[in-house]
Amino acid sequence: MSCPDKNLCQGQIAFQGRIVAGATHEFQNHLAVIKEYGGLINDLLNGKQANGKRVIKRCREISANINERANRAAVLADALNRFAHRGDAAVSAFRINDAVEDLIALLQRFAAQHNIALEAKYGGRVAEVINNPSLLQYLVFLLTAPLIDALGEGGKVTLSTSAAKDKTPVIEIKAEGTTSSLADTGPAPEFLKECLNELAATLSLDAAKKKIRKYTLSIPSLAETRQIR
């Protein structure tokens, strides 16, 4: 990870720590459930008066549940691995959809804690960019996390990707909820400004409707931006 501003760098480190802590809690939950299912299978197999067909049927059901938990843990592990490696270089080529998809997977725990739906819609023609993927994920987090914290139960945050007319990738972050505090929600201005400068990105806010807050983030390739300048 490389960032010229000390406070921004500390903010990124705190963000990464929060993501890792959330992921490890989820791994612990999955492992605890798998362990519990394993114990249940053992009890069924060692039952003195167990009905064979019944035991087989129940073991199959439990096995399906174990596989489901293991698959969820595997998806989370893959997302966390890619998240960690996005900081290997300050600038690299990456797909916006991939960066958003990994972040969505890693933020699901935080949304679930607030009973908030966190969803994604991916555009089919979003170009690859050469930029700072780790910093972009941090910026999207700065915009998304306060919305999750502010929304009331049953609220929804949707991250959508698309391509502008000039093919520049765009991320739209839309929050819909029932709390009046949503109108005052936003990231720390100093971190926001520094992130946008480093990414050469632009951000607009549409807060016309009281119960809807929508950010539109445009992310160019740094090489293209430098050529323009």
TATAFEN-V363978 format. One record per residue. N is the residue number from 1. RES is the residue in one small letter. PHI is phi as a letter, one per 20 degrees, with the letter a starting at -180 (NA if undefined). D_CENTER is the distance of its C-alpha to the mean C-alpha in whole Angstrom. Layout:
# TATAFEN-V363978
n:N res:RES phi:PHI d_center:D_CENTER
n:N res:RES phi:PHI d_center:D_CENTER
This chain:
# TATAFEN-V363978
n:1 res:m phi:NA d_center:19
n:2 res:s phi:c d_center:21
n:3 res:c phi:b d_center:22
n:4 res:p phi:f d_center:25
n:5 res:d phi:e d_center:24
n:6 res:k phi:f d_center:24
n:7 res:n phi:f d_center:23
n:8 res:l phi:f d_center:20
n:9 res:c phi:f d_center:20
n:10 res:q phi:f d_center:20
n:11 res:g phi:f d_center:17
n:12 res:q phi:f d_center:15
n:13 res:i phi:f d_center:16
n:14 res:a phi:f d_center:15
n:15 res:f phi:f d_center:12
n:16 res:q phi:f d_center:12
n:17 res:g phi:f d_center:14
n:18 res:r phi:f d_center:12
n:19 res:i phi:f d_center:9
n:20 res:v phi:f d_center:12
n:21 res:a phi:f d_center:14
n:22 res:g phi:f d_center:11
n:23 res:a phi:f d_center:11
n:24 res:t phi:f d_center:15
n:25 res:h phi:f d_center:15
n:26 res:e phi:f d_center:14
n:27 res:f phi:f d_center:16
n:28 res:q phi:f d_center:19
n:29 res:n phi:f d_center:18
n:30 res:h phi:f d_center:18
n:31 res:l phi:f d_center:21
n:32 res:a phi:f d_center:23
n:33 res:v phi:f d_center:23
n:34 res:i phi:f d_center:24
n:35 res:k phi:f d_center:27
n:36 res:e phi:f d_center:28
n:37 res:y phi:f d_center:28
n:38 res:g phi:f d_center:30
n:39 res:g phi:f d_center:33
n:40 res:l phi:f d_center:33
n:41 res:i phi:f d_center:34
n:42 res:n phi:f d_center:37
n:43 res:d phi:f d_center:38
n:44 res:l phi:f d_center:39
n:45 res:l phi:f d_center:40
n:46 res:n phi:e d_center:43
n:47 res:g phi:f d_center:44
n:48 res:k phi:f d_center:48
n:49 res:q phi:d d_center:48
n:50 res:a phi:f d_center:45
n:51 res:n phi:e d_center:45
n:52 res:g phi:g d_center:44
n:53 res:k phi:f d_center:43
n:54 res:r phi:f d_center:41
n:55 res:v phi:f d_center:40
n:56 res:i phi:f d_center:39
n:57 res:k phi:f d_center:37
n:58 res:r phi:f d_center:35
n:59 res:c phi:f d_center:34
n:60 res:r phi:f d_center:33
n:61 res:e phi:f d_center:31
n:62 res:i phi:f d_center:29
n:63 res:s phi:f d_center:29
n:64 res:a phi:f d_center:26
n:65 res:n phi:f d_center:24
n:66 res:i phi:f d_center:24
n:67 res:n phi:f d_center:23
n:68 res:e phi:f d_center:20
n:69 res:r phi:f d_center:19
n:70 res:a phi:f d_center:19
n:71 res:n phi:f d_center:18
n:72 res:r phi:f d_center:14
n:73 res:a phi:f d_center:15
n:74 res:a phi:f d_center:15
n:75 res:v phi:f d_center:12
n:76 res:l phi:f d_center:10
n:77 res:a phi:f d_center:13
n:78 res:d phi:f d_center:13
n:79 res:a phi:f d_center:9
n:80 res:l phi:f d_center:10
n:81 res:n phi:f d_center:13
n:82 res:r phi:f d_center:12
n:83 res:f phi:g d_center:10
n:84 res:a phi:f d_center:13
n:85 res:h phi:f d_center:15
n:86 res:r phi:f d_center:14
n:87 res:g phi:e d_center:16
n:88 res:d phi:f d_center:19
n:89 res:a phi:c d_center:20
n:90 res:a phi:f d_center:20
n:91 res:v phi:c d_center:20
n:92 res:s phi:b d_center:20
n:93 res:a phi:e d_center:19
n:94 res:f phi:b d_center:16
n:95 res:r phi:e d_center:15
n:96 res:i phi:g d_center:13
n:97 res:n phi:g d_center:11
n:98 res:d phi:f d_center:11
n:99 res:a phi:f d_center:8
n:100 res:v phi:f d_center:6
n:101 res:e phi:f d_center:6
n:102 res:d phi:f d_center:6
n:103 res:l phi:f d_center:2
n:104 res:i phi:g d_center:2
n:105 res:a phi:f d_center:5
n:106 res:l phi:e d_center:4
n:107 res:l phi:e d_center:4
n:108 res:q phi:g d_center:7
n:109 res:r phi:f d_center:9
n:110 res:f phi:f d_center:9
n:111 res:a phi:f d_center:10
n:112 res:a phi:f d_center:12
n:113 res:q phi:f d_center:14
n:114 res:h phi:d d_center:15
n:115 res:n phi:l d_center:16
n:116 res:i phi:d d_center:13
n:117 res:a phi:e d_center:12
n:118 res:l phi:d d_center:9
n:119 res:e phi:c d_center:10
n:120 res:a phi:c d_center:10
n:121 res:k phi:c d_center:13
n:122 res:y phi:d d_center:14
n:123 res:g phi:f d_center:17
n:124 res:g phi:e d_center:19
n:125 res:r phi:c d_center:21
n:126 res:v phi:e d_center:18
n:127 res:a phi:f d_center:20
n:128 res:e phi:f d_center:19
n:129 res:v phi:c d_center:19
n:130 res:i phi:d d_center:20
n:131 res:n phi:b d_center:19
n:132 res:n phi:d d_center:17
n:133 res:p phi:f d_center:13
n:134 res:s phi:f d_center:12
n:135 res:l phi:f d_center:14
n:136 res:l phi:f d_center:12
n:137 res:q phi:f d_center:8
n:138 res:y phi:f d_center:10
n:139 res:l phi:f d_center:12
n:140 res:v phi:f d_center:9
n:141 res:f phi:f d_center:8
n:142 res:l phi:g d_center:11
n:143 res:l phi:e d_center:12
n:144 res:t phi:e d_center:9
n:145 res:a phi:g d_center:10
n:146 res:p phi:f d_center:14
n:147 res:l phi:f d_center:13
n:148 res:i phi:f d_center:12
n:149 res:d phi:f d_center:14
n:150 res:a phi:e d_center:17
n:151 res:l phi:f d_center:17
n:152 res:g phi:f d_center:19
n:153 res:e phi:g d_center:19
n:154 res:g phi:n d_center:18
n:155 res:g phi:f d_center:17
n:156 res:k phi:b d_center:14
n:157 res:v phi:c d_center:11
n:158 res:t phi:c d_center:11
n:159 res:l phi:d d_center:9
n:160 res:s phi:c d_center:12
n:161 res:t phi:d d_center:14
n:162 res:s phi:a d_center:17
n:163 res:a phi:d d_center:20
n:164 res:a phi:f d_center:23
n:165 res:k phi:g d_center:26
n:166 res:d phi:e d_center:27
n:167 res:k phi:m d_center:24
n:168 res:t phi:f d_center:21
n:169 res:p phi:f d_center:18
n:170 res:v phi:c d_center:16
n:171 res:i phi:d d_center:13
n:172 res:e phi:d d_center:14
n:173 res:i phi:d d_center:12
n:174 res:k phi:c d_center:14
n:175 res:a phi:d d_center:15
n:176 res:e phi:c d_center:18
n:177 res:g phi:b d_center:19
n:178 res:t phi:d d_center:22
n:179 res:t phi:d d_center:22
n:180 res:s phi:f d_center:25
n:181 res:s phi:f d_center:23
n:182 res:l phi:g d_center:20
n:183 res:a phi:f d_center:22
n:184 res:d phi:d d_center:23
n:185 res:t phi:e d_center:19
n:186 res:g phi:r d_center:18
n:187 res:p phi:f d_center:17
n:188 res:a phi:f d_center:19
n:189 res:p phi:g d_center:21
n:190 res:e phi:f d_center:22
n:191 res:f phi:f d_center:19
n:192 res:l phi:f d_center:18
n:193 res:k phi:f d_center:21
n:194 res:e phi:f d_center:21
n:195 res:c phi:f d_center:18
n:196 res:l phi:f d_center:19
n:197 res:n phi:f d_center:22
n:198 res:e phi:f d_center:21
n:199 res:l phi:e d_center:19
n:200 res:a phi:l d_center:22
n:201 res:a phi:e d_center:20
n:202 res:t phi:c d_center:21
n:203 res:l phi:c d_center:19
n:204 res:s phi:c d_center:21
n:205 res:l phi:c d_center:21
n:206 res:d phi:d d_center:22
n:207 res:a phi:c d_center:23
n:208 res:a phi:f d_center:26
n:209 res:k phi:e d_center:25
n:210 res:k phi:g d_center:25
n:211 res:k phi:e d_center:23
n:212 res:i phi:c d_center:20
n:213 res:r phi:c d_center:18
n:214 res:k phi:c d_center:17
n:215 res:y phi:d d_center:16
n:216 res:t phi:c d_center:17
n:217 res:l phi:d d_center:16
n:218 res:s phi:d d_center:18
n:219 res:i phi:c d_center:17
n:220 res:p phi:e d_center:21
n:221 res:s phi:f d_center:22
n:222 res:l phi:f d_center:23
n:223 res:a phi:f d_center:26
n:224 res:e phi:f d_center:27
n:225 res:t phi:f d_center:27
n:226 res:r phi:f d_center:29
n:227 res:q phi:f d_center:32
n:228 res:i phi:f d_center:32
n:229 res:r phi:f d_center:32
